[in-house]
Amino acid sequence: MNSTFLFAMLLTTLAGLSTTLGSIISIFYRKPSQEYMAFTMGFSAGIMVMISFVELLRLGIETIGFIYGNLAFFMGMGILFVIDVLLPHIYILEKYNSKDSSNSRLKKASIFVALGIAIHNFPEGITTFVGTMKDVDIGIALAVAIALHNIPEGIAVSVPVYAVTGSTRKAFLWSFLSGISEPIGAFIAGIILMPFLNDTIIGWMLSMVGGFMVFIAFDELLPVSQSYRKEHISIIGVMVGMILMSFSLALL
């Protein structure tokens, strides 16, 4: 294993386990405000959309051409669409903040949301791994973007678990398990792809990863952000996220 592979695994692990930061936050801030959640989800969506179009899809097109780059991009969106239909990703924190107060239903739902987040985090691990193998700076930017949206996901897992069990240990454990799937996804991708990695495969993967990120932003993060119905906070979060990502890409 070369140093880039190991660094890619490190970045993916840090991004994935940022769910535990959300869990730690939830211990002290057990019911995050709607303003906080609306801004954070919008902020993460803005970062993901910006890096997908400005970096990932652009690099994919430069590597494999316009037609194949766009084809891979929409394939990535299609793959996550199928996963989302077969294994719905429910942000339980939204329900928890609104009307679902049944302990038994909340317990069952908290387990499903942890599993759903774990499954959806799997391709995000591939995202960071492939980006890092192409360019370490891209990998860092991807890891930051994914980590930022994993933090509220960690809150989404740990808050209902704590509400049901009263155990900070169990809340932390479920949050940890939902995030560990990212480095697992990266490791599996690395073992399978490492012998075959070349510019063409990386180009396809970067474009597909861009599709992954855009789908997550539009299908999950923005709808949840806007569901809190706090006027303009969602779009402000999106704009701030885009501005920050543009600035970080310029520095990199």
Secondary structure, DSSP 4 states (H G I P E B T S, - for coil): --HHHHHHHHHHHHHHTTHHHHHHHHHH-SS--HHHHHHHHHHHHHHHHHHIIIIIHHHHHHHH-HHHHHHHHHHHHHHHHHHHHHS----HHHHHHHT---HHHHHHHHHHHHHHHHHHHHHHHHHHHHHHHH-HHHHHHHHHHHHHHHHHHHHHHHHHHHHHH--HHHHHHHHHHHHHHHHHHHHHHHHHHGGG--HHHHHHHHHHHHHHHHHHIIIIIHHHHHHT--TTHHHHHHHHHHHHHHHHHHH-
